[in-house]
Amino acid sequence: MTQATATSQIESLGFVSIQSNDLNQADLEQLIQRCLTGDTWYCLRSPEAITFHVGLPKAGFLSSLEGQVFSPHRELRWKRQGDEYTVLLLSNTEIQDQALQPLGKEQQWLIRDLNANFYPPTETRFPRGITYPDGLDIGQRYFIDCRTGIVQFVALRGIKRGK
């Protein structure tokens, strides 16, 4: 989907949360509305395609097996298992929400923002290609375990062109 480039922009502490307590589709929709505001994009993944879209996903799109909603500040991923969802939130700021618990009470995450580039539409590892919305540039946010120095998560970061 993306290739990171070497320019480091921001290094600070981040917030990681996982929620696997029987979220249904309505709970997931509400969590997305609470956690992601402003400029947002979403990505849907299936075995045959990866598609990017502008805004927040409509209810019918959340039935995909997995996806993610992202903004310049956070990414929320979901994975469906039957009628229930597991979510992972990766953010550059802590979020106070009853549905979200920090991953590891004493865990600290150093984040590093990097620029990235989309793979070209001709990339052969994606047989049906990848579609991207106009006006979106992409970045990546690395979540590094402060104790070990190992990158544990990489989140997408949306950047509106011209900003």
Residue pairs with C-beta under 8 A, 6 or more apart in sequence:
1 43
1 50
1 118
1 119
1 130
1 156
2 116
2 117
2 118
2 119
2 138
2 140
2 156
3 116
3 117
3 119
4 114
4 115
4 116
4 140
5 114
5 115
5 116
5 117
6 114
7 114
7 115
8 112
8 113
8 114
9 113
9 114
9 115
9 139
10 92
10 111
10 112
10 113
11 110
11 111
11 112
11 113
12 92
12 110
12 111
13 108
13 109
13 110
13 111
14 90
14 91
14 92
14 109
14 110
14 111
14 141
14 143
15 89
15 90
15 91
15 92
15 93
15 94
15 95
15 102
15 109
16 88
16 89
16 90
16 91
16 102
16 103
16 107
16 109
16 143
16 152
16 153
17 88
17 89
17 91
17 95
17 100
17 101
17 102
17 103
18 86
18 87
18 88
18 89
18 101
18 103
19 31
19 86
19 87
19 88
19 89
19 99
19 100
19 101
20 86
20 87
22 84
23 31
23 84
23 85
23 86
23 87
23 99
24 83
24 84
24 85
25 59
25 62
25 63
25 83
25 85
27 85
27 99
28 62
28 78
28 85
28 87
29 59
29 62
31 76
31 87
31 97
31 99
31 100
32 56
32 57
32 69
32 76
33 56
34 97
35 74
35 76
35 89
35 91
35 95
35 97
35 100
36 56
36 69
36 70
36 71
36 74
36 76
37 71
38 71
38 72
39 71
39 72
39 158
39 160
40 54
40 55
40 56
40 69
40 70
40 71
40 158
41 52
41 53
41 54
41 55
41 69
41 70
41 71
41 133
41 136
41 158
42 52
42 53
42 55
42 56
42 57
42 61
42 67
42 68
42 69
42 70
43 50
43 51
43 52
43 53
43 67
43 68
43 70
43 156
44 50
44 51
44 53
44 57
44 61
44 64
44 67
45 64
45 65
45 66
45 67
46 64
46 65
48 127
48 128
49 126
49 128
49 129
49 130
50 126
50 130
50 131
51 130
51 131
52 130
52 131
52 132
52 133
52 136
53 61
53 133
54 133
54 135
54 136
56 69
57 67
57 69
61 67
62 78
62 80
62 85
63 80
64 80
65 79
65 80
66 77
66 78
66 79
66 80
67 77
67 78
68 75
68 76
68 77
68 78
68 156
69 75
69 76
70 76
70 155
70 156
70 157
70 158
71 157
71 158
72 157
72 158
72 159
72 160
73 91
73 92
73 93
74 89
74 90
74 91
74 92
74 93
74 95
74 155
75 89
75 90
75 91
75 141
75 155
75 156
75 157
76 87
76 88
76 89
76 90
77 87
77 88
77 89
77 90
78 85
78 86
78 87
79 85
79 86
79 87
88 153
89 95
89 100
90 141
90 143
90 153
90 155
92 111
92 113
92 141
94 102
107 145
107 146
108 146
108 147
109 143
109 144
109 145
109 146
109 152
110 143
110 144
110 146
111 141
111 142
111 143
111 144
112 141
112 142
112 144
113 139
113 140
113 141
113 142
113 157
114 139
114 140
114 141
114 142
115 139
115 140
116 138
116 139
116 140
117 138
118 130
118 132
118 138
119 125
119 126
119 130
121 129
121 130
122 129
123 129
123 130
135 160
135 161
136 158
136 159
136 160
136 161
137 158
137 159
137 160
137 161
138 156
138 157
138 158
138 159
139 156
139 157
139 158
139 159
140 154
140 155
140 156
140 157
141 154
141 155
141 156
141 157
142 151
142 153
142 154
143 151
143 152
143 153
143 154
143 155
144 150
144 151
144 152
145 152
